[in-house]
Amino acid sequence: MPIYEFECLDCKLKFDELCSINTREIPCPKCQSINTKRLISMFGIGQGAGGGSHGHTGTKCTSCHGGHCSGCH
């Protein structure tokens, strides 16, 4: 089963969950709300042939969402 990234719409916690693609309700581990949504993961975005991330240091880039702009340092 794949790991998906979710966000709780009530408490804003972002978390990962190992689940089937068909799983509909994933409760938040912090507040137990089922008001969660699956996010588009940044893991595969910006990956080159060598698996590098074009200078992306692991922080979430909020300025370009591509993983290789000046805001990602």
N, C-alpha and C positions, 0 to 999 in steps of 0.2 A: 504494500500500500504506500502511496506517496505522502509526503509531508506537505501540508498546506499552511499558509499564513492567514490568520483571521484577525479582525478587529472587533472588539465589543463596542456596540453603538451606545451603550449606557455609561460605562466607566472609561472608555477609550483605550483600554489595554490592548496591545498587539501581542499575539501569541501564535505559536506553531502547534499543529495537531496532526498526528498520523491518522488518516482516515480515508475511507473510500471516496471516490469522486461523486458517488450517489448519496453520501451522507448529507442530510439537509440541516439538522439542528445540532450545532456544536455549542455546548454551554461554556461561558467564560469561566476560566479557572479562578478568577479573583472574586467576581460578584455573583456567579452562577446564572447570569442572565442568558437566555437563548436568543437575545436580540444581537446576533453577531453576523458579520459578513465576511466572505472569502475575499482576500486581497490578491491583486496581481503581484506576484513575487518579483523582486528586483534581482534575484539570484542569476538568472540566465541572461539578463540584459547587460550588454557591454562586455560579454565574454569573448575573447579572441580565440584564435585557433590553439594557442598555448594554454588556455584556461585563465589567463590573466584578466585583470579588470581595468586596464587602461588607467592606472593611477588611483583608482577608487580605493579608499582606505578602510572600507567597511562601515563607515557612517552613512546614514541615509541622506542622499542628496535631494534637497527639496527645491533647488533652483532650476534644474534642467530635467530631472527624472531619467537621465540617460546614463549616469554614472561616469561621465568623463568631461565635466566642465570645471571651471575654476572654483566653483562652490563645493566640489567633492574632495578637497584636500584635507 
